[in-house]
Amino acid sequence: MEQRSFDRIGRHVGVVGLGTWQLGADWGQVSESAATEVLAAAVEAGVTFLDTADVYGDGRSERLIGRFLREHPGHGLTVATKMGRRVPQTPEAYNLDNFRAWTDRSRANLGVDTLDLVQLHCPPTAVFADDRVFDALDTLVAQRRIAGYGVSVETCDQALTAIARPGVASVQIILNAVRLKPLERVLPAASAAGVGIIARVPLASGLLSGRYDERTTFPADDHRNFNRHGEAFDVGETFSGVDYDLGLAAVRRLAPLVGDGRTTTQFALRWILDQPGVTVVIPGARDAEQARRNAATAELPSLTGRELDAVRRTYDELIRPRVHDRW
């Protein structure tokens, strides 16, 4: 698999990673055996970057990865976790004492002395401008609790503020065929600064897979049911903030472009990989075959200029008026 670099921490990862929110919670039930099969299939297919968080299943995702690391040593994996969402979201909560406690918990869950990459998990906007927050993160690096740090953001403005910080190694941001705003300023700024871009929600919560229609229903414990209007967390995390029916219309317009030799999901993931400045994309998977197909996207040819233009036109005509200014 093609490798790309997080320049500020000197790590190289495969361009298709694995997001493990599904293995923790909020996507319906995934058994431990199924989760282990997903991890094994992804790694066998060339995935070297795993993204998790301390709140995914209250640490379940981290613990599953930790067990996998113990049982499969030597794969050269980079594991990125996140911290900060276990407490009420006030800027004051983002302090060194809490950082130590949160990273100690993740280190125990993952079974490692030093965390590869720790990301602030979509904190309040004020956190990005607070020097004390980043001084505390530098302290964790100096103490070898973490090898590097980054941020996960909701908005492009948050991303740009973080990119200006000299110690920030990565920015995780929603980027997909119905969320194009990061292409304008965030990706160019990150590339110029040597900051890695982790593209999350790459399939708009499955919308861009082409598998859903107006008759599709989701379990009560799936965020695509309970967070349709931002009831539990930022609505942009669910279907990228796009109205469900509008998203279906966009997918149907793009469907003729998929052609033979790739799936609708692979078309959507390949679009992300073709954007300059992207380091790694992190689709999730609920079963082993899904993980294999996602990883195989890295071997597919880049999209043509005609295909890229069609994605842009679809976004501009259908999606832009609804989401572009919100994030």
C-alpha positions as a LaTeX table, in Angstrom:
\begin{tabular}{lrrr}
\hline
Residue & $x$ (\AA) & $y$ (\AA) & $z$ (\AA) \\
\hline
Met1 & 0.00 & 0.00 & 0.00 \\
Glu2 & 1.18 & 3.53 & $-0.75$ \\
Gln3 & 2.76 & 5.19 & 2.28 \\
Arg4 & 2.41 & 8.84 & 3.27 \\
Ser5 & 4.12 & 10.75 & 6.06 \\
Phe6 & 3.21 & 12.61 & 9.21 \\
Asp7 & 6.19 & 14.90 & 8.77 \\
Arg8 & 6.23 & 16.43 & 12.25 \\
Ile9 & 6.58 & 13.05 & 14.00 \\
Gly10 & 8.42 & 11.20 & 11.26 \\
Arg11 & 5.90 & 8.39 & 10.87 \\
His12 & 4.81 & 6.78 & 7.61 \\
Val13 & 1.45 & 5.07 & 7.30 \\
Gly14 & $-0.59$ & 3.35 & 4.63 \\
Val15 & $-2.93$ & 5.78 & 2.88 \\
Val16 & $-6.02$ & 3.76 & 3.88 \\
Gly17 & $-6.32$ & 3.32 & 7.62 \\
Leu18 & $-9.07$ & 1.95 & 9.82 \\
Gly19 & $-11.44$ & 3.98 & 11.96 \\
Thr20 & $-12.62$ & 1.98 & 14.95 \\
Trp21 & $-15.62$ & 3.92 & 16.25 \\
Gln22 & $-17.76$ & 1.05 & 14.95 \\
Leu23 & $-15.83$ & $-1.39$ & 17.14 \\
Gly24 & $-16.67$ & 0.61 & 20.25 \\
Ala25 & $-20.23$ & 1.90 & 20.11 \\
Asp26 & $-22.91$ & 3.98 & 18.37 \\
Trp27 & $-23.12$ & 1.88 & 15.19 \\
Gly28 & $-25.16$ & $-1.05$ & 16.46 \\
Gln29 & $-23.68$ & $-4.15$ & 18.00 \\
Val30 & $-20.32$ & $-5.53$ & 16.85 \\
Ser31 & $-19.15$ & $-8.63$ & 18.72 \\
Glu32 & $-15.60$ & $-8.96$ & 20.03 \\
Ser33 & $-14.90$ & $-11.77$ & 17.57 \\
Ala34 & $-16.16$ & $-9.67$ & 14.65 \\
Ala35 & $-14.09$ & $-6.71$ & 15.84 \\
Thr36 & $-10.98$ & $-8.88$ & 16.01 \\
Glu37 & $-11.66$ & $-10.18$ & 12.50 \\
Val38 & $-11.98$ & $-6.60$ & 11.22 \\
Leu39 & $-8.62$ & $-5.65$ & 12.74 \\
Ala40 & $-6.90$ & $-8.75$ & 11.39 \\
Ala41 & $-8.34$ & $-8.34$ & 7.89 \\
Ala42 & $-7.38$ & $-4.67$ & 7.73 \\
Val43 & $-3.80$ & $-5.29$ & 8.81 \\
Glu44 & $-3.43$ & $-8.26$ & 6.45 \\
Ala45 & $-4.61$ & $-5.96$ & 3.64 \\
Gly46 & $-1.86$ & $-3.43$ & 4.35 \\
Val47 & $-3.48$ & $-1.07$ & 6.84 \\
Thr48 & $-0.91$ & 0.36 & 9.27 \\
Phe49 & $-2.90$ & 3.22 & 10.85 \\
Leu50 & $-5.67$ & 2.62 & 13.39 \\
Asp51 & $-7.76$ & 5.48 & 14.77 \\
Thr52 & $-9.63$ & 5.14 & 18.04 \\
Ala53 & $-10.75$ & 7.21 & 21.04 \\
Asp54 & $-11.12$ & 6.76 & 24.77 \\
Val55 & $-14.90$ & 7.26 & 24.51 \\
Tyr56 & $-15.58$ & 4.66 & 21.81 \\
Gly57 & $-17.53$ & 2.19 & 23.89 \\
Asp58 & $-16.05$ & 3.77 & 27.04 \\
Gly59 & $-12.65$ & 2.36 & 26.09 \\
Arg60 & $-13.86$ & $-0.85$ & 24.43 \\
Ser61 & $-12.31$ & 0.08 & 21.09 \\
Glu62 & $-8.95$ & 0.85 & 22.70 \\
Arg63 & $-8.99$ & $-2.39$ & 24.68 \\
Leu64 & $-9.79$ & $-4.46$ & 21.61 \\
Ile65 & $-6.89$ & $-2.85$ & 19.76 \\
Gly66 & $-4.63$ & $-3.36$ & 22.77 \\
Arg67 & $-5.41$ & $-7.08$ & 22.80 \\
Phe68 & $-4.81$ & $-7.27$ & 19.06 \\
Leu69 & $-1.42$ & $-5.58$ & 19.47 \\
Arg70 & $-0.41$ & $-8.08$ & 22.12 \\
Glu71 & $-1.53$ & $-11.05$ & 20.05 \\
His72 & $-0.03$ & $-9.76$ & 16.78 \\
Pro73 & 3.28 & $-8.06$ & 17.57 \\
Gly74 & 5.59 & $-6.76$ & 14.91 \\
His75 & 3.11 & $-5.27$ & 12.45 \\
Gly76 & 4.53 & $-1.76$ & 12.73 \\
Leu77 & 1.14 & $-0.21$ & 13.41 \\
Thr78 & 0.56 & 3.42 & 14.33 \\
Val79 & $-2.38$ & 3.80 & 16.73 \\
Ala80 & $-3.94$ & 7.22 & 17.12 \\
Thr81 & $-6.35$ & 7.77 & 19.97 \\
Lys82 & $-8.28$ & 10.80 & 21.18 \\
Met83 & $-9.04$ & 12.37 & 24.53 \\
Gly84 & $-11.27$ & 15.02 & 26.04 \\
Arg85 & $-14.86$ & 13.87 & 25.56 \\
Arg86 & $-15.17$ & 12.03 & 28.86 \\
Val87 & $-16.00$ & 15.23 & 30.76 \\
Pro88 & $-18.32$ & 18.22 & 30.29 \\
Gln89 & $-17.03$ & 20.30 & 27.40 \\
Thr90 & $-15.57$ & 23.38 & 29.09 \\
Pro91 & $-12.19$ & 24.86 & 28.09 \\
Glu92 & $-11.00$ & 24.54 & 31.69 \\
Ala93 & $-11.17$ & 20.74 & 31.46 \\
Tyr94 & $-8.29$ & 20.74 & 28.98 \\
Asn95 & $-5.43$ & 20.90 & 31.47 \\
Leu96 & $-2.28$ & 18.94 & 32.26 \\
Asp97 & $-3.72$ & 16.99 & 35.19 \\
Asn98 & $-6.61$ & 15.73 & 33.09 \\
Phe99 & $-4.31$ & 15.03 & 30.16 \\
Arg100 & $-2.16$ & 12.83 & 32.38 \\
Ala101 & $-5.17$ & 10.95 & 33.71 \\
Trp102 & $-6.73$ & 10.49 & 30.28 \\
Thr103 & $-3.52$ & 9.33 & 28.63 \\
Asp104 & $-2.75$ & 6.99 & 31.51 \\
Arg105 & $-6.12$ & 5.34 & 30.94 \\
Ser106 & $-5.49$ & 5.02 & 27.20 \\
Arg107 & $-1.99$ & 3.68 & 27.78 \\
Ala108 & $-3.47$ & 0.99 & 30.03 \\
Asn109 & $-6.25$ & 0.19 & 27.56 \\
Leu110 & $-3.81$ & $-0.12$ & 24.67 \\
Gly111 & $-1.09$ & $-1.80$ & 26.72 \\
Val112 & 1.68 & 0.62 & 25.70 \\
Asp113 & 4.07 & 2.90 & 27.55 \\
Thr114 & 3.99 & 5.64 & 24.93 \\
Leu115 & 0.95 & 6.51 & 22.82 \\
Asp116 & 1.83 & 6.98 & 19.15 \\
Leu117 & $-0.51$ & 9.92 & 18.53 \\
Val118 & $-3.04$ & 11.59 & 20.83 \\
Gln119 & $-5.64$ & 13.94 & 19.43 \\
Leu120 & $-7.80$ & 16.44 & 21.26 \\
His121 & $-11.28$ & 15.14 & 20.50 \\
Cys122 & $-13.21$ & 18.05 & 18.96 \\
Pro123 & $-12.75$ & 20.35 & 21.96 \\
Pro124 & $-14.45$ & 23.75 & 22.45 \\
Thr125 & $-13.18$ & 26.39 & 20.05 \\
Ala126 & $-11.48$ & 28.37 & 22.84 \\
Val127 & $-9.11$ & 25.44 & 23.47 \\
Phe128 & $-7.37$ & 25.92 & 20.12 \\
Ala129 & $-6.21$ & 29.43 & 21.10 \\
Asp130 & $-5.00$ & 28.54 & 24.62 \\
Asp131 & $-1.19$ & 28.35 & 24.88 \\
Arg132 & $-1.45$ & 26.43 & 28.14 \\
Val133 & $-3.19$ & 23.53 & 26.39 \\
Phe134 & $-0.36$ & 23.08 & 23.94 \\
Asp135 & 2.29 & 23.60 & 26.63 \\
Ala136 & 0.65 & 20.72 & 28.49 \\
Leu137 & 0.73 & 18.54 & 25.38 \\
Asp138 & 4.42 & 19.38 & 24.90 \\
Thr139 & 4.96 & 18.24 & 28.49 \\
Leu140 & 3.38 & 14.86 & 27.71 \\
Val141 & 5.77 & 14.47 & 24.78 \\
Ala142 & 8.74 & 15.40 & 26.96 \\
Gln143 & 7.62 & 12.83 & 29.55 \\
Arg144 & 7.29 & 10.21 & 26.78 \\
Arg145 & 3.68 & 9.53 & 27.60 \\
Ile146 & 2.93 & 10.36 & 23.98 \\
Ala147 & 5.09 & 10.45 & 20.86 \\
Gly148 & 3.10 & 13.22 & 19.22 \\
Tyr149 & $-0.20$ & 15.04 & 19.29 \\
Gly150 & $-2.85$ & 16.38 & 16.98 \\
Val151 & $-6.40$ & 17.63 & 17.00 \\
Ser152 & $-9.72$ & 16.42 & 15.72 \\
Val153 & $-11.88$ & 19.35 & 14.65 \\
Glu154 & $-15.40$ & 20.18 & 13.59 \\
Thr155 & $-14.68$ & 23.37 & 11.63 \\
Cys156 & $-12.16$ & 24.60 & 9.11 \\
Asp157 & $-11.38$ & 27.63 & 11.27 \\
Gln158 & $-10.43$ & 25.34 & 14.16 \\
Ala159 & $-8.20$ & 23.38 & 11.81 \\
Leu160 & $-6.39$ & 26.49 & 10.59 \\
Thr161 & $-5.76$ & 27.67 & 14.15 \\
Ala162 & $-4.30$ & 24.27 & 15.05 \\
Ile163 & $-2.13$ & 24.05 & 11.95 \\
Ala164 & $-0.38$ & 27.26 & 13.04 \\
Arg165 & 0.78 & 25.53 & 16.24 \\
Pro166 & 4.36 & 24.27 & 15.78 \\
Gly167 & 3.81 & 21.06 & 17.75 \\
Val168 & 0.63 & 19.88 & 16.08 \\
Ala169 & 1.42 & 16.80 & 13.99 \\
Ser170 & $-2.03$ & 16.11 & 12.58 \\
Val171 & $-5.49$ & 17.47 & 12.00 \\
Gln172 & $-8.42$ & 15.10 & 11.73 \\
Ile173 & $-11.31$ & 16.61 & 9.80 \\
Ile174 & $-14.45$ & 15.50 & 7.99 \\
Leu175 & $-13.64$ & 15.30 & 4.29 \\
Asn176 & $-15.68$ & 13.49 & 1.68 \\
Ala177 & $-17.60$ & 14.05 & $-1.55$ \\
Val178 & $-20.35$ & 15.93 & 0.32 \\
Arg179 & $-17.97$ & 17.93 & 2.54 \\
Leu180 & $-15.54$ & 19.81 & 0.29 \\
Lys181 & $-14.81$ & 22.95 & 2.28 \\
Pro182 & $-11.46$ & 21.69 & 3.71 \\
Leu183 & $-10.07$ & 21.66 & 0.16 \\
Glu184 & $-10.12$ & 25.46 & 0.00 \\
Arg185 & $-7.75$ & 26.44 & 2.81 \\
Val186 & $-7.18$ & 23.61 & 5.29 \\
Leu187 & $-5.43$ & 21.09 & 3.06 \\
Pro188 & $-3.12$ & 23.67 & 1.43 \\
Ala189 & $-2.20$ & 25.13 & 4.83 \\
Ala190 & $-1.52$ & 21.70 & 6.32 \\
Ser191 & 0.62 & 20.68 & 3.38 \\
Ala192 & 2.69 & 23.87 & 3.61 \\
Ala193 & 3.22 & 23.38 & 7.35 \\
Gly194 & 4.00 & 19.67 & 7.22 \\
Val195 & 0.87 & 18.77 & 9.21 \\
Gly196 & $-0.79$ & 15.46 & 8.44 \\
Ile197 & $-4.44$ & 15.32 & 7.42 \\
Ile198 & $-6.58$ & 12.45 & 8.68 \\
Ala199 & $-9.80$ & 12.34 & 6.65 \\
Arg200 & $-12.64$ & 11.09 & 8.80 \\
Val201 & $-16.31$ & 10.30 & 8.09 \\
Pro202 & $-15.14$ & 9.51 & 4.54 \\
Leu203 & $-18.40$ & 7.83 & 3.54 \\
Ala204 & $-20.70$ & 10.35 & 5.24 \\
Ser205 & $-21.79$ & 7.69 & 7.75 \\
Gly206 & $-22.37$ & 5.21 & 4.96 \\
Leu207 & $-24.39$ & 7.48 & 2.67 \\
Leu208 & $-21.61$ & 7.44 & 0.08 \\
Ser209 & $-21.52$ & 3.65 & 0.06 \\
Gly210 & $-24.62$ & 3.57 & $-2.13$ \\
Arg211 & $-26.16$ & 0.85 & 0.04 \\
Tyr212 & $-28.95$ & 2.91 & 1.59 \\
Asp213 & $-32.28$ & 4.22 & 0.36 \\
Glu214 & $-35.46$ & 5.79 & 1.75 \\
Arg215 & $-36.53$ & 2.46 & 3.25 \\
Thr216 & $-33.32$ & 1.91 & 5.23 \\
Thr217 & $-33.69$ & 1.91 & 9.01 \\
Phe218 & $-30.99$ & 2.03 & 11.67 \\
Pro219 & $-30.96$ & 0.47 & 15.17 \\
Ala220 & $-31.86$ & 2.57 & 18.19 \\
Asp221 & $-28.23$ & 2.47 & 19.39 \\
Asp222 & $-26.88$ & 3.70 & 16.03 \\
His223 & $-26.06$ & 7.42 & 15.83 \\
Arg224 & $-27.63$ & 7.49 & 12.37 \\
Asn225 & $-30.87$ & 7.04 & 14.26 \\
Phe226 & $-30.39$ & 8.99 & 17.48 \\
Asn227 & $-28.21$ & 11.88 & 16.25 \\
Arg228 & $-29.99$ & 12.88 & 13.03 \\
His229 & $-30.47$ & 16.40 & 14.37 \\
Gly230 & $-27.46$ & 16.67 & 16.66 \\
Glu231 & $-29.23$ & 15.40 & 19.76 \\
Ala232 & $-26.10$ & 13.72 & 21.20 \\
Phe233 & $-23.14$ & 15.45 & 19.52 \\
Asp234 & $-22.36$ & 17.67 & 16.56 \\
Val235 & $-24.78$ & 16.86 & 13.77 \\
Gly236 & $-21.91$ & 17.09 & 11.28 \\
Glu237 & $-20.68$ & 13.71 & 12.53 \\
Thr238 & $-23.87$ & 12.03 & 11.27 \\
Phe239 & $-24.19$ & 11.90 & 7.48 \\
Ser240 & $-21.70$ & 14.82 & 7.47 \\
Gly241 & $-24.57$ & 17.10 & 8.44 \\
Val242 & $-26.28$ & 16.49 & 5.10 \\
Asp243 & $-30.02$ & 15.91 & 4.99 \\
Tyr244 & $-30.47$ & 12.17 & 4.44 \\
Asp245 & $-32.74$ & 12.43 & 1.39 \\
Leu246 & $-30.51$ & 15.08 & $-0.17$ \\
Gly247 & $-27.51$ & 12.83 & 0.37 \\
Leu248 & $-29.29$ & 9.99 & $-1.40$ \\
Ala249 & $-29.96$ & 12.28 & $-4.35$ \\
Ala250 & $-26.26$ & 13.19 & $-4.57$ \\
Val251 & $-25.21$ & 9.53 & $-4.48$ \\
Arg252 & $-27.65$ & 8.65 & $-7.23$ \\
Arg253 & $-26.29$ & 11.42 & $-9.41$ \\
Leu254 & $-22.73$ & 10.09 & $-8.92$ \\
Ala255 & $-23.64$ & 6.41 & $-9.34$ \\
Pro256 & $-23.13$ & 6.28 & $-13.14$ \\
Leu257 & $-19.50$ & 7.30 & $-12.64$ \\
Val258 & $-18.61$ & 4.28 & $-10.53$ \\
Gly259 & $-18.36$ & 1.90 & $-13.50$ \\
Asp260 & $-16.87$ & $-1.58$ & $-13.41$ \\
Gly261 & $-13.96$ & $-2.73$ & $-11.29$ \\
Arg262 & $-14.75$ & $-0.69$ & $-8.18$ \\
Thr263 & $-17.58$ & $-0.25$ & $-5.71$ \\
Thr264 & $-19.41$ & 2.96 & $-4.87$ \\
Thr265 & $-17.54$ & 2.97 & $-1.56$ \\
Gln266 & $-14.20$ & 2.66 & $-3.32$ \\
Phe267 & $-15.10$ & 5.52 & $-5.67$ \\
Ala268 & $-15.80$ & 7.73 & $-2.64$ \\
Leu269 & $-12.59$ & 6.72 & $-0.85$ \\
Arg270 & $-10.47$ & 7.10 & $-3.99$ \\
Trp271 & $-11.81$ & 10.64 & $-4.39$ \\
Ile272 & $-10.38$ & 11.47 & $-0.95$ \\
Leu273 & $-7.01$ & 9.86 & $-1.67$ \\
Asp274 & $-6.74$ & 11.96 & $-4.83$ \\
Gln275 & $-6.94$ & 15.24 & $-2.90$ \\
Pro276 & $-3.47$ & 16.84 & $-2.41$ \\
Gly277 & $-2.54$ & 17.05 & 1.24 \\
Val278 & $-4.43$ & 14.01 & 2.55 \\
Thr279 & $-2.21$ & 11.71 & 4.61 \\
Val280 & $-4.63$ & 8.92 & 5.48 \\
Val281 & $-8.34$ & 8.19 & 5.22 \\
Ile282 & $-9.98$ & 6.22 & 8.02 \\
Pro283 & $-13.12$ & 4.36 & 6.91 \\
Gly284 & $-14.68$ & 2.11 & 9.50 \\
Ala285 & $-15.77$ & $-1.47$ & 8.98 \\
Arg286 & $-18.19$ & $-3.81$ & 10.68 \\
Asp287 & $-16.89$ & $-7.02$ & 9.09 \\
Ala288 & $-13.67$ & $-8.37$ & 7.63 \\
Glu289 & $-14.70$ & $-8.25$ & 3.98 \\
Gln290 & $-15.64$ & $-4.59$ & 4.28 \\
Ala291 & $-12.20$ & $-3.87$ & 5.75 \\
Arg292 & $-10.51$ & $-5.68$ & 2.86 \\
Arg293 & $-12.50$ & $-3.83$ & 0.21 \\
Asn294 & $-11.74$ & $-0.48$ & 1.82 \\
Ala295 & $-8.02$ & $-1.21$ & 1.91 \\
Ala296 & $-8.06$ & $-2.33$ & $-1.73$ \\
Thr297 & $-9.00$ & 1.22 & $-2.72$ \\
Ala298 & $-5.35$ & 2.18 & $-2.39$ \\
Glu299 & $-4.52$ & $-0.01$ & $-5.39$ \\
Leu300 & $-7.15$ & 1.49 & $-7.70$ \\
Pro301 & $-6.34$ & 4.13 & $-10.33$ \\
Ser302 & $-6.92$ & 7.78 & $-9.51$ \\
Leu303 & $-10.17$ & 9.32 & $-10.64$ \\
Thr304 & $-10.20$ & 11.06 & $-13.99$ \\
Gly305 & $-10.59$ & 14.78 & $-14.41$ \\
Arg306 & $-14.14$ & 14.21 & $-15.65$ \\
Glu307 & $-14.99$ & 12.23 & $-12.53$ \\
Leu308 & $-13.47$ & 14.83 & $-10.22$ \\
Asp309 & $-15.40$ & 17.58 & $-11.99$ \\
Ala310 & $-18.63$ & 15.64 & $-11.60$ \\
Val311 & $-18.14$ & 15.35 & $-7.86$ \\
Arg312 & $-17.53$ & 19.09 & $-7.65$ \\
Arg313 & $-20.64$ & 19.92 & $-9.72$ \\
Thr314 & $-22.80$ & 17.62 & $-7.63$ \\
Tyr315 & $-21.55$ & 19.25 & $-4.46$ \\
Asp316 & $-21.97$ & 22.79 & $-5.76$ \\
Glu317 & $-25.48$ & 22.20 & $-7.07$ \\
Leu318 & $-26.96$ & 20.02 & $-4.31$ \\
Ile319 & $-24.90$ & 20.17 & $-1.13$ \\
Arg320 & $-23.02$ & 23.46 & $-0.89$ \\
Pro321 & $-26.04$ & 25.66 & $-0.02$ \\
Arg322 & $-26.88$ & 23.41 & 2.96 \\
Val323 & $-23.51$ & 22.69 & 4.60 \\
His324 & $-20.64$ & 24.77 & 3.24 \\
Asp325 & $-20.89$ & 27.71 & 5.64 \\
Arg326 & $-21.70$ & 25.61 & 8.71 \\
Trp327 & $-18.34$ & 23.93 & 9.23 \\
\hline
\end{tabular}
